[in-house]
Amino acid sequence: FSYSESLLLPFVLRPSISRVCIIGLGGGVIPRTATRLKPGLVVDTVEIDPVVRDIAIRYFQYKESPSVRTFIEDGRIFLTHPGSPYDLVILDAFNSSGVPFHLTTREFFDTARARLTSDGVLGVNFIGSMMGKDARLFWAAYRTIRRQFGQVYLLSPEIAAGNMAPRGNIVLIATVSPEPVDMAKLREAIARLPAPWQRTRVPELAGQLLHSPEPPPGTLELTDAFAPVEALQHY
């Protein structure tokens, strides 16, 4: 399982995607893979740490160009700048040791939605679980996103295996449009994917989406005024 391939599922839901913003560069795998699979794609990646950018270029074959740009800045601040809307915003700034609280709140997701087109998609990578103590932060962020977007879908290797307890990657995909994804049309879109896409796990993963599960009773909604991220994650 590669969570990065799961974050490419929006391209199946919305084949017209042409402009992407990625918050969190890591090794540059997602922009590198997306531009290889879809030539001509415009990708703006926002990374707060310049050392991460240098490492991605030096060791992970990340290459910048006029259509693949890196901005050294806080992701939330970047989204407030004027600019053309994006078809897809990917948030990949979550990790096993901490979550920037200001990237989990209602106000942040409002900002992200405002930078999306009317048919836009948000993709988010979480590290966590859907059951037990480790699930509290995930469900709080999920509930916050669900209230801001039209439809929400989940995918993880544990969901696919029917096991929601162990800790791991959980990918959330949210659409601006309130219209649910037509699964028959999704299967048709999968069948039409060009050959390079068929060599990935994207077609397989597209059939494993879980649509809009209910969060546990009493789940918090995170706001700038109250987002106890550390408490939810560590206590």
CYANA upper distance limits for C-alpha pairs under 8 A (distance plus 0.5 A):
  1 PHE  CA    157 PRO  CA      7.03
  2 SER  CA      6 SER  CA      7.37
  3 TYR  CA      7 LEU  CA      6.94
  3 TYR  CA    125 ASN  CA      8.03
  3 TYR  CA    156 SER  CA      8.25
  3 TYR  CA    169 ASN  CA      7.09
  3 TYR  CA    170 ILE  CA      8.37
  3 TYR  CA    171 VAL  CA      7.55
  4 SER  CA      8 LEU  CA      7.28
  4 SER  CA     29 VAL  CA      7.83
  4 SER  CA     30 ILE  CA      6.47
  5 GLU  CA      9 LEU  CA      7.60
  5 GLU  CA     30 ILE  CA      8.43
  5 GLU  CA    200 THR  CA      7.96
  5 GLU  CA    201 ARG  CA      7.17
  5 GLU  CA    202 VAL  CA      6.46
  6 SER  CA    155 LEU  CA      7.90
  6 SER  CA    171 VAL  CA      7.24
  6 SER  CA    202 VAL  CA      7.08
  6 SER  CA    205 LEU  CA      7.17
  7 LEU  CA     30 ILE  CA      8.41
  7 LEU  CA     90 ILE  CA      7.96
  7 LEU  CA    123 GLY  CA      6.58
  7 LEU  CA    124 VAL  CA      7.96
  7 LEU  CA    125 ASN  CA      8.06
  7 LEU  CA    171 VAL  CA      7.42
  7 LEU  CA    173 ILE  CA      8.43
  8 LEU  CA     12 VAL  CA      8.19
  8 LEU  CA     30 ILE  CA      8.44
  8 LEU  CA     34 ALA  CA      7.65
  8 LEU  CA    202 VAL  CA      7.61
  9 LEU  CA     13 LEU  CA      7.10
  9 LEU  CA    202 VAL  CA      6.83
  9 LEU  CA    205 LEU  CA      8.28
  9 LEU  CA    206 ALA  CA      6.95
 10 PRO  CA     14 ARG  CA      6.32
 10 PRO  CA     15 PRO  CA      8.35
 10 PRO  CA     88 LEU  CA      8.00
 10 PRO  CA    121 VAL  CA      7.10
 10 PRO  CA    123 GLY  CA      7.96
 10 PRO  CA    173 ILE  CA      7.84
 11 PHE  CA     15 PRO  CA      5.51
 11 PHE  CA     16 SER  CA      8.03
 11 PHE  CA     17 ILE  CA      6.80
 12 VAL  CA    186 LEU  CA      7.68
 12 VAL  CA    189 ALA  CA      6.84
 12 VAL  CA    190 ILE  CA      7.11
 12 VAL  CA    193 LEU  CA      8.41
 12 VAL  CA    206 ALA  CA      8.33
 13 LEU  CA    181 VAL  CA      7.99
 13 LEU  CA    186 LEU  CA      7.12
 13 LEU  CA    189 ALA  CA      8.27
 14 ARG  CA    119 ASP  CA      8.45
 17 ILE  CA     87 ASP  CA      5.83
 17 ILE  CA     88 LEU  CA      7.38
 18 SER  CA     40 GLY  CA      8.12
 18 SER  CA     41 LEU  CA      5.64
 18 SER  CA     42 VAL  CA      6.64
 18 SER  CA     86 TYR  CA      8.49
 18 SER  CA     87 ASP  CA      7.06
 19 ARG  CA     41 LEU  CA      6.77
 19 ARG  CA     42 VAL  CA      5.35
 19 ARG  CA     43 VAL  CA      6.55
 19 ARG  CA     85 PRO  CA      8.37
 19 ARG  CA     86 TYR  CA      5.60
 19 ARG  CA     87 ASP  CA      5.93
 19 ARG  CA     88 LEU  CA      7.18
 20 VAL  CA     41 LEU  CA      8.20
 20 VAL  CA     42 VAL  CA      6.69
 20 VAL  CA     43 VAL  CA      5.29
 20 VAL  CA     44 ASP  CA      6.75
 20 VAL  CA     86 TYR  CA      6.04
 20 VAL  CA     87 ASP  CA      6.53
 20 VAL  CA     88 LEU  CA      5.35
 20 VAL  CA     89 VAL  CA      6.35
 20 VAL  CA     90 ILE  CA      8.19
 21 CYS  CA     43 VAL  CA      6.33
 21 CYS  CA     44 ASP  CA      5.29
 21 CYS  CA     45 THR  CA      6.19
 21 CYS  CA     46 VAL  CA      8.01
 21 CYS  CA     86 TYR  CA      7.12
 21 CYS  CA     88 LEU  CA      6.88
 21 CYS  CA     89 VAL  CA      5.28
 21 CYS  CA     90 ILE  CA      6.74
 22 ILE  CA     31 PRO  CA      8.32
 22 ILE  CA     43 VAL  CA      7.87
 22 ILE  CA     44 ASP  CA      6.78
 22 ILE  CA     45 THR  CA      5.08
 22 ILE  CA     46 VAL  CA      6.64
 22 ILE  CA     89 VAL  CA      6.34
 22 ILE  CA     90 ILE  CA      5.15
 22 ILE  CA     91 LEU  CA      6.57
 22 ILE  CA     92 ASP  CA      7.74
 23 ILE  CA     45 THR  CA      6.37
 23 ILE  CA     46 VAL  CA      5.32
 23 ILE  CA     47 GLU  CA      6.87
 23 ILE  CA     75 GLY  CA      6.06
 23 ILE  CA     89 VAL  CA      8.21
 23 ILE  CA     90 ILE  CA      6.60
 23 ILE  CA     91 LEU  CA      5.43
 23 ILE  CA     92 ASP  CA      6.37
 23 ILE  CA     93 ALA  CA      6.92
 24 GLY  CA     45 THR  CA      7.41
 24 GLY  CA     46 VAL  CA      6.38
 24 GLY  CA     47 GLU  CA      5.56
 24 GLY  CA     48 ILE  CA      8.17
 24 GLY  CA     75 GLY  CA      8.26
 24 GLY  CA     91 LEU  CA      7.18
 24 GLY  CA     92 ASP  CA      5.62
 24 GLY  CA     93 ALA  CA      5.39
 25 LEU  CA     45 THR  CA      6.82
 25 LEU  CA     46 VAL  CA      7.22
 25 LEU  CA     47 GLU  CA      6.08
 25 LEU  CA     52 VAL  CA      7.73
 25 LEU  CA     53 ARG  CA      7.54
 25 LEU  CA     56 ALA  CA      8.41
 25 LEU  CA     92 ASP  CA      8.15
 26 GLY  CA     52 VAL  CA      6.97
 26 GLY  CA     53 ARG  CA      8.28
 26 GLY  CA     56 ALA  CA      7.46
 27 GLY  CA     52 VAL  CA      8.03
 27 GLY  CA     53 ARG  CA      8.43
 27 GLY  CA     55 ILE  CA      7.82
 27 GLY  CA     56 ALA  CA      5.13
 27 GLY  CA     60 PHE  CA      6.26
 27 GLY  CA     62 TYR  CA      7.79
 28 GLY  CA     32 ARG  CA      6.54
 28 GLY  CA     56 ALA  CA      6.33
 28 GLY  CA     60 PHE  CA      7.47
 28 GLY  CA     61 GLN  CA      8.41
 28 GLY  CA     62 TYR  CA      6.00
 29 VAL  CA     33 THR  CA      6.41
 29 VAL  CA     60 PHE  CA      8.30
 29 VAL  CA     62 TYR  CA      8.07
 30 ILE  CA     34 ALA  CA      6.43
 31 PRO  CA     35 THR  CA      6.54
 31 PRO  CA     43 VAL  CA      7.16
 31 PRO  CA     45 THR  CA      8.23
 31 PRO  CA     68 VAL  CA      8.20
 32 ARG  CA     36 ARG  CA      6.78
 32 ARG  CA     62 TYR  CA      6.89
 32 ARG  CA     63 LYS  CA      8.16
 33 THR  CA     37 LEU  CA      6.68
 34 ALA  CA     38 LYS  CA      6.45
 34 ALA  CA     41 LEU  CA      8.21
 35 THR  CA     39 PRO  CA      5.89
 35 THR  CA     40 GLY  CA      7.57
 35 THR  CA     41 LEU  CA      6.22
 35 THR  CA     42 VAL  CA      8.44
 35 THR  CA     43 VAL  CA      8.42
 37 LEU  CA    196 PRO  CA      6.77
 37 LEU  CA    197 TRP  CA      7.01
 40 GLY  CA     67 SER  CA      8.16
 41 LEU  CA     67 SER  CA      7.57
 42 VAL  CA     67 SER  CA      5.25
 42 VAL  CA     68 VAL  CA      6.57
 43 VAL  CA     67 SER  CA      6.65
 43 VAL  CA     68 VAL  CA      5.39
 43 VAL  CA     69 ARG  CA      6.92
 44 ASP  CA     67 SER  CA      8.30
 44 ASP  CA     68 VAL  CA      6.52
 44 ASP  CA     69 ARG  CA      5.48
 44 ASP  CA     70 THR  CA      6.44
 44 ASP  CA     71 PHE  CA      7.80
 45 THR  CA     68 VAL  CA      8.20
 45 THR  CA     69 ARG  CA      6.69
 45 THR  CA     70 THR  CA      5.31
 45 THR  CA     71 PHE  CA      6.68
 46 VAL  CA     70 THR  CA      6.30
 46 VAL  CA     71 PHE  CA      5.26
 46 VAL  CA     72 ILE  CA      6.48
 46 VAL  CA     73 GLU  CA      6.68
 46 VAL  CA     74 ASP  CA      7.58
 46 VAL  CA     75 GLY  CA      6.21
 46 VAL  CA     78 PHE  CA      7.95
 47 GLU  CA     52 VAL  CA      8.03
 47 GLU  CA     53 ARG  CA      7.74
 47 GLU  CA     70 THR  CA      7.64
 47 GLU  CA     71 PHE  CA      6.71
 47 GLU  CA     72 ILE  CA      5.57
 47 GLU  CA     73 GLU  CA      6.39
 47 GLU  CA     74 ASP  CA      7.29
 47 GLU  CA     75 GLY  CA      7.50
 48 ILE  CA     71 PHE  CA      8.48
 48 ILE  CA     72 ILE  CA      5.60
 48 ILE  CA     73 GLU  CA      5.14
 48 ILE  CA     74 ASP  CA      5.62
 48 ILE  CA     75 GLY  CA      7.77
 49 ASP  CA     53 ARG  CA      7.58
 49 ASP  CA     72 ILE  CA      7.10
 49 ASP  CA     73 GLU  CA      8.29
 50 PRO  CA     54 ASP  CA      6.91
 50 PRO  CA     72 ILE  CA      6.66
 51 VAL  CA     55 ILE  CA      6.68
 52 VAL  CA     56 ALA  CA      6.63
 53 ARG  CA     57 ILE  CA      6.80
 53 ARG  CA     70 THR  CA      8.29
 54 ASP  CA     58 ARG  CA      6.56
 55 ILE  CA     59 TYR  CA      6.16
 55 ILE  CA     60 PHE  CA      7.66
 56 ALA  CA     60 PHE  CA      5.33
 56 ALA  CA     61 GLN  CA      7.13
 56 ALA  CA     62 TYR  CA      5.93
 57 ILE  CA     61 GLN  CA      6.01
 57 ILE  CA     62 TYR  CA      5.05
 57 ILE  CA     63 LYS  CA      6.68
 58 ARG  CA     62 TYR  CA      8.14
 63 LYS  CA     68 VAL  CA      8.06
 64 GLU  CA     68 VAL  CA      5.55
 64 GLU  CA     69 ARG  CA      6.10
 64 GLU  CA     70 THR  CA      7.72
 65 SER  CA     69 ARG  CA      6.73
 73 GLU  CA     77 ILE  CA      7.80
 73 GLU  CA     78 PHE  CA      7.06
 74 ASP  CA     78 PHE  CA      6.73
 75 GLY  CA     79 LEU  CA      6.93
 76 ARG  CA     80 THR  CA      7.31
 76 ARG  CA    102 HIS  CA      8.17
 76 ARG  CA    103 LEU  CA      7.34
 76 ARG  CA    108 PHE  CA      7.10
 76 ARG  CA    111 THR  CA      8.11
 76 ARG  CA    112 ALA  CA      8.46
 77 ILE  CA     81 HIS  CA      7.55
 79 LEU  CA    111 THR  CA      7.15
 79 LEU  CA    112 ALA  CA      7.04
 79 LEU  CA    115 ARG  CA      7.22
 80 THR  CA    111 THR  CA      7.31
 84 SER  CA    115 ARG  CA      8.23
 85 PRO  CA    115 ARG  CA      5.44
 85 PRO  CA    116 LEU  CA      5.66
 85 PRO  CA    117 THR  CA      6.14
 86 TYR  CA    115 ARG  CA      6.58
 86 TYR  CA    116 LEU  CA      5.33
 86 TYR  CA    117 THR  CA      6.47
 86 TYR  CA    120 GLY  CA      7.55
 87 ASP  CA    116 LEU  CA      6.22
 87 ASP  CA    117 THR  CA      6.04
 87 ASP  CA    119 ASP  CA      7.56
 87 ASP  CA    120 GLY  CA      5.06
 87 ASP  CA    121 VAL  CA      6.85
 88 LEU  CA    116 LEU  CA      7.25
 88 LEU  CA    120 GLY  CA      6.15
 88 LEU  CA    121 VAL  CA      5.36
 88 LEU  CA    122 LEU  CA      6.29
 88 LEU  CA    123 GLY  CA      7.95
 89 VAL  CA    112 ALA  CA      7.75
 89 VAL  CA    116 LEU  CA      7.81
 89 VAL  CA    121 VAL  CA      7.02
 89 VAL  CA    122 LEU  CA      5.45
 89 VAL  CA    123 GLY  CA      6.76
 90 ILE  CA    122 LEU  CA      6.35
 90 ILE  CA    123 GLY  CA      5.08
 90 ILE  CA    124 VAL  CA      6.24
 91 LEU  CA    122 LEU  CA      8.25
 91 LEU  CA    123 GLY  CA      6.70
 91 LEU  CA    124 VAL  CA      5.22
 91 LEU  CA    125 ASN  CA      6.92
 92 ASP  CA    124 VAL  CA      6.58
 92 ASP  CA    125 ASN  CA      5.77
 92 ASP  CA    126 PHE  CA      8.19
 93 ALA  CA     99 VAL  CA      7.79
 93 ALA  CA    100 PRO  CA      8.29
 93 ALA  CA    125 ASN  CA      8.19
 94 PHE  CA     98 GLY  CA      7.41
 94 PHE  CA     99 VAL  CA      5.79
 94 PHE  CA    100 PRO  CA      8.10
 94 PHE  CA    125 ASN  CA      7.17
 94 PHE  CA    126 PHE  CA      6.28
 94 PHE  CA    127 ILE  CA      7.02
 95 ASN  CA     99 VAL  CA      7.04
 95 ASN  CA    126 PHE  CA      7.83
 95 ASN  CA    127 ILE  CA      6.40
 96 SER  CA    127 ILE  CA      6.50
 96 SER  CA    128 GLY  CA      8.35
 98 GLY  CA    230 GLU  CA      7.96
 98 GLY  CA    233 GLN  CA      8.30
 99 VAL  CA    103 LEU  CA      8.23
 99 VAL  CA    104 THR  CA      8.49
 99 VAL  CA    229 VAL  CA      7.62
 99 VAL  CA    230 GLU  CA      8.42
100 PRO  CA    104 THR  CA      7.78
101 PHE  CA    105 THR  CA      7.53
101 PHE  CA    227 ALA  CA      6.99
101 PHE  CA    228 PRO  CA      8.31
101 PHE  CA    229 VAL  CA      6.37
102 HIS  CA    108 PHE  CA      7.15
102 HIS  CA    224 ASP  CA      7.33
103 LEU  CA    108 PHE  CA      6.30
103 LEU  CA    109 PHE  CA      8.22
104 THR  CA    108 PHE  CA      7.12
104 THR  CA    109 PHE  CA      7.90
104 THR  CA    141 ALA  CA      6.35
104 THR  CA    144 THR  CA      8.38
104 THR  CA    222 LEU  CA      7.20
104 THR  CA    223 THR  CA      8.38
104 THR  CA    227 ALA  CA      8.30
105 THR  CA    109 PHE  CA      6.93
105 THR  CA    141 ALA  CA      7.76
105 THR  CA    144 THR  CA      7.30
105 THR  CA    221 GLU  CA      8.30
105 THR  CA    222 LEU  CA      5.26
105 THR  CA    223 THR  CA      5.03
105 THR  CA    224 ASP  CA      6.40
105 THR  CA    227 ALA  CA      7.40
106 ARG  CA    110 ASP  CA      6.56
106 ARG  CA    144 THR  CA      6.26
106 ARG  CA    145 ILE  CA      7.61
106 ARG  CA    148 GLN  CA      7.92
106 ARG  CA    221 GLU  CA      8.03
106 ARG  CA    222 LEU  CA      6.54
106 ARG  CA    223 THR  CA      5.61
106 ARG  CA    224 ASP  CA      7.79
107 GLU  CA    111 THR  CA      6.79
107 GLU  CA    223 THR  CA      6.97
107 GLU  CA    224 ASP  CA      7.10
108 PHE  CA    112 ALA  CA      6.77
109 PHE  CA    113 ARG  CA      6.51
109 PHE  CA    145 ILE  CA      7.06
109 PHE  CA    148 GLN  CA      7.44
110 ASP  CA    114 ALA  CA      6.68
110 ASP  CA    148 GLN  CA      7.23
111 THR  CA    115 ARG  CA      7.15
112 ALA  CA    116 LEU  CA      7.24
112 ALA  CA    122 LEU  CA      8.48
113 ARG  CA    122 LEU  CA      8.34
113 ARG  CA    148 GLN  CA      8.34
113 ARG  CA    149 PHE  CA      8.25
113 ARG  CA    176 VAL  CA      7.67
116 LEU  CA    120 GLY  CA      5.62
116 LEU  CA    121 VAL  CA      7.69
116 LEU  CA    176 VAL  CA      8.30
117 THR  CA    176 VAL  CA      8.46
118 SER  CA    176 VAL  CA      6.77
118 SER  CA    177 SER  CA      7.27
119 ASP  CA    175 THR  CA      7.69
119 ASP  CA    176 VAL  CA      6.49
119 ASP  CA    177 SER  CA      6.39
120 GLY  CA    175 THR  CA      6.62
120 GLY  CA    176 VAL  CA      6.12
120 GLY  CA    177 SER  CA      8.06
121 VAL  CA    173 ILE  CA      7.47
121 VAL  CA    174 ALA  CA      6.19
121 VAL  CA    175 THR  CA      5.05
121 VAL  CA    176 VAL  CA      6.69
122 LEU  CA    173 ILE  CA      6.19
122 LEU  CA    174 ALA  CA      5.54
122 LEU  CA    175 THR  CA      6.81
122 LEU  CA    176 VAL  CA      8.50
123 GLY  CA    171 VAL  CA      7.60
123 GLY  CA    172 LEU  CA      6.23
123 GLY  CA    173 ILE  CA      5.06
123 GLY  CA    174 ALA  CA      6.96
124 VAL  CA    171 VAL  CA      6.16
124 VAL  CA    172 LEU  CA      5.59
124 VAL  CA    173 ILE  CA      6.98
125 ASN  CA    169 ASN  CA      7.19
125 ASN  CA    170 ILE  CA      6.50
125 ASN  CA    171 VAL  CA      5.16
125 ASN  CA    172 LEU  CA      7.00
126 PHE  CA    138 PHE  CA      7.50
126 PHE  CA    169 ASN  CA      6.13
126 PHE  CA    170 ILE  CA      5.58
126 PHE  CA    171 VAL  CA      6.63
126 PHE  CA    172 LEU  CA      8.27
127 ILE  CA    138 PHE  CA      8.49
127 ILE  CA    167 ARG  CA      7.65
127 ILE  CA    168 GLY  CA      5.91
127 ILE  CA    169 ASN  CA      5.26
127 ILE  CA    170 ILE  CA      6.75
128 GLY  CA    134 ASP  CA      6.49
128 GLY  CA    135 ALA  CA      6.55
128 GLY  CA    137 LEU  CA      8.35
128 GLY  CA    138 PHE  CA      6.86
128 GLY  CA    167 ARG  CA      5.53
128 GLY  CA    168 GLY  CA      5.90
128 GLY  CA    169 ASN  CA      6.91
128 GLY  CA    170 ILE  CA      7.38
129 SER  CA    134 ASP  CA      6.13
129 SER  CA    135 ALA  CA      5.15
129 SER  CA    138 PHE  CA      7.58
129 SER  CA    164 MET  CA      7.19
129 SER  CA    165 ALA  CA      6.38
129 SER  CA    166 PRO  CA      6.51
129 SER  CA    167 ARG  CA      5.19
129 SER  CA    168 GLY  CA      6.86
129 SER  CA    169 ASN  CA      8.43
129 SER  CA    170 ILE  CA      7.97
130 MET  CA    134 ASP  CA      8.12
130 MET  CA    135 ALA  CA      5.36
130 MET  CA    138 PHE  CA      7.68
130 MET  CA    139 TRP  CA      7.83
130 MET  CA    164 MET  CA      5.88
130 MET  CA    165 ALA  CA      6.53
131 MET  CA    135 ALA  CA      5.68
131 MET  CA    164 MET  CA      6.59
131 MET  CA    165 ALA  CA      5.44
131 MET  CA    166 PRO  CA      8.43
132 GLY  CA    136 ARG  CA      8.12
132 GLY  CA    165 ALA  CA      7.38
134 ASP  CA    138 PHE  CA      8.47
134 ASP  CA    167 ARG  CA      7.91
134 ASP  CA    232 LEU  CA      8.48
134 ASP  CA    233 GLN  CA      7.03
135 ALA  CA    139 TRP  CA      6.71
136 ARG  CA    140 ALA  CA      6.71
136 ARG  CA    219 THR  CA      8.13
136 ARG  CA    232 LEU  CA      6.18
136 ARG  CA    233 GLN  CA      7.52
137 LEU  CA    141 ALA  CA      6.69
137 LEU  CA    229 VAL  CA      7.13
137 LEU  CA    232 LEU  CA      5.66
137 LEU  CA    233 GLN  CA      6.24
138 PHE  CA    142 TYR  CA      6.47
139 TRP  CA    143 ARG  CA      6.45
139 TRP  CA    215 PRO  CA      6.46
139 TRP  CA    216 PRO  CA      7.99
139 TRP  CA    219 THR  CA      7.16
140 ALA  CA    144 THR  CA      6.75
140 ALA  CA    219 THR  CA      6.19
140 ALA  CA    220 LEU  CA      5.63
140 ALA  CA    221 GLU  CA      6.09
140 ALA  CA    222 LEU  CA      6.94
141 ALA  CA    145 ILE  CA      6.72
141 ALA  CA    221 GLU  CA      7.58
141 ALA  CA    222 LEU  CA      7.13
142 TYR  CA    146 ARG  CA      6.49
142 TYR  CA    172 LEU  CA      8.46
142 TYR  CA    215 PRO  CA      8.21
143 ARG  CA    147 ARG  CA      6.85
143 ARG  CA    215 PRO  CA      7.12
143 ARG  CA    219 THR  CA      7.80
143 ARG  CA    220 LEU  CA      7.93
143 ARG  CA    221 GLU  CA      6.58
144 THR  CA    148 GLN  CA      7.32
144 THR  CA    221 GLU  CA      5.54
144 THR  CA    222 LEU  CA      6.54
145 ILE  CA    149 PHE  CA      6.78
145 ILE  CA    174 ALA  CA      8.23
146 ARG  CA    150 GLY  CA      7.88
146 ARG  CA    151 GLN  CA      7.62
146 ARG  CA    152 VAL  CA      6.72
146 ARG  CA    174 ALA  CA      8.14
149 PHE  CA    174 ALA  CA      6.69
149 PHE  CA    175 THR  CA      6.49
149 PHE  CA    176 VAL  CA      5.69
149 PHE  CA    177 SER  CA      7.92
149 PHE  CA    178 PRO  CA      7.92
150 GLY  CA    174 ALA  CA      7.59
150 GLY  CA    175 THR  CA      6.07
150 GLY  CA    176 VAL  CA      5.57
150 GLY  CA    177 SER  CA      5.55
150 GLY  CA    178 PRO  CA      4.27
150 GLY  CA    179 GLU  CA      7.53
151 GLN  CA    174 ALA  CA      6.04
151 GLN  CA    175 THR  CA      5.80
151 GLN  CA    176 VAL  CA      7.69
151 GLN  CA    177 SER  CA      7.49
151 GLN  CA    178 PRO  CA      6.15
151 GLN  CA    179 GLU  CA      7.57
151 GLN  CA    180 PRO  CA      6.71
151 GLN  CA    211 HIS  CA      8.48
151 GLN  CA    212 SER  CA      7.47
152 VAL  CA    172 LEU  CA      7.47
152 VAL  CA    173 ILE  CA      6.23
152 VAL  CA    174 ALA  CA      4.84
152 VAL  CA    175 THR  CA      7.07
152 VAL  CA    211 HIS  CA      6.79
152 VAL  CA    212 SER  CA      5.62
153 TYR  CA    172 LEU  CA      6.22
153 TYR  CA    173 ILE  CA      5.59
153 TYR  CA    174 ALA  CA      6.78
153 TYR  CA    209 LEU  CA      6.54
153 TYR  CA    210 LEU  CA      5.92
153 TYR  CA    211 HIS  CA      5.05
153 TYR  CA    212 SER  CA      5.98
154 LEU  CA    170 ILE  CA      7.44
154 LEU  CA    171 VAL  CA      6.21
154 LEU  CA    172 LEU  CA      5.13
154 LEU  CA    173 ILE  CA      6.82
154 LEU  CA    209 LEU  CA      6.18
154 LEU  CA    210 LEU  CA      5.49
154 LEU  CA    211 HIS  CA      7.00
154 LEU  CA    212 SER  CA      7.82
155 LEU  CA    159 ILE  CA      6.89
155 LEU  CA    160 ALA  CA      7.79
155 LEU  CA    170 ILE  CA      6.38
155 LEU  CA    171 VAL  CA      5.66
155 LEU  CA    172 LEU  CA      7.03
155 LEU  CA    205 LEU  CA      8.35
155 LEU  CA    208 GLN  CA      7.10
155 LEU  CA    209 LEU  CA      5.82
155 LEU  CA    210 LEU  CA      6.76
156 SER  CA    160 ALA  CA      6.76
156 SER  CA    168 GLY  CA      8.26
156 SER  CA    169 ASN  CA      6.49
156 SER  CA    170 ILE  CA      5.18
156 SER  CA    171 VAL  CA      6.60
157 PRO  CA    161 ALA  CA      6.73
157 PRO  CA    168 GLY  CA      8.46
157 PRO  CA    169 ASN  CA      7.97
157 PRO  CA    170 ILE  CA      8.33
158 GLU  CA    162 GLY  CA      6.62
158 GLU  CA    163 ASN  CA      5.36
158 GLU  CA    164 MET  CA      6.03
158 GLU  CA    165 ALA  CA      8.11
158 GLU  CA    166 PRO  CA      7.67
158 GLU  CA    168 GLY  CA      8.22
159 ILE  CA    163 ASN  CA      6.11
159 ILE  CA    164 MET  CA      6.20
159 ILE  CA    210 LEU  CA      8.48
160 ALA  CA    208 GLN  CA      6.58
181 VAL  CA    185 LYS  CA      8.46
181 VAL  CA    186 LEU  CA      7.77
182 ASP  CA    186 LEU  CA      6.66
183 MET  CA    187 ARG  CA      6.70
184 ALA  CA    188 GLU  CA      6.89
185 LYS  CA    189 ALA  CA      6.62
186 LEU  CA    190 ILE  CA      6.70
186 LEU  CA    206 ALA  CA      8.46
187 ARG  CA    191 ALA  CA      6.79
187 ARG  CA    207 GLY  CA      8.42
188 GLU  CA    192 ARG  CA      6.88
189 ALA  CA    193 LEU  CA      6.92
190 ILE  CA    203 PRO  CA      6.21
190 ILE  CA    206 ALA  CA      8.37
193 LEU  CA    197 TRP  CA      6.47
193 LEU  CA    198 GLN  CA      7.07
194 PRO  CA    198 GLN  CA      7.13
195 ALA  CA    199 ARG  CA      7.14
196 PRO  CA    200 THR  CA      7.69
197 TRP  CA    202 VAL  CA      7.41
197 TRP  CA    203 PRO  CA      8.15
198 GLN  CA    202 VAL  CA      7.88
198 GLN  CA    203 PRO  CA      7.07
201 ARG  CA    205 LEU  CA      6.56
202 VAL  CA    206 ALA  CA      6.52
203 PRO  CA    207 GLY  CA      7.58
204 GLU  CA    208 GLN  CA      7.78
205 LEU  CA    209 LEU  CA      7.71
215 PRO  CA    219 THR  CA      7.13
222 LEU  CA    226 PHE  CA      6.59
222 LEU  CA    227 ALA  CA      5.34
222 LEU  CA    228 PRO  CA      8.41
223 THR  CA    227 ALA  CA      6.09
228 PRO  CA    232 LEU  CA      6.71
229 VAL  CA    233 GLN  CA      6.55
230 GLU  CA    234 HIS  CA      6.29
230 GLU  CA    235 TYR  CA      8.12
231 ALA  CA    235 TYR  CA      5.67
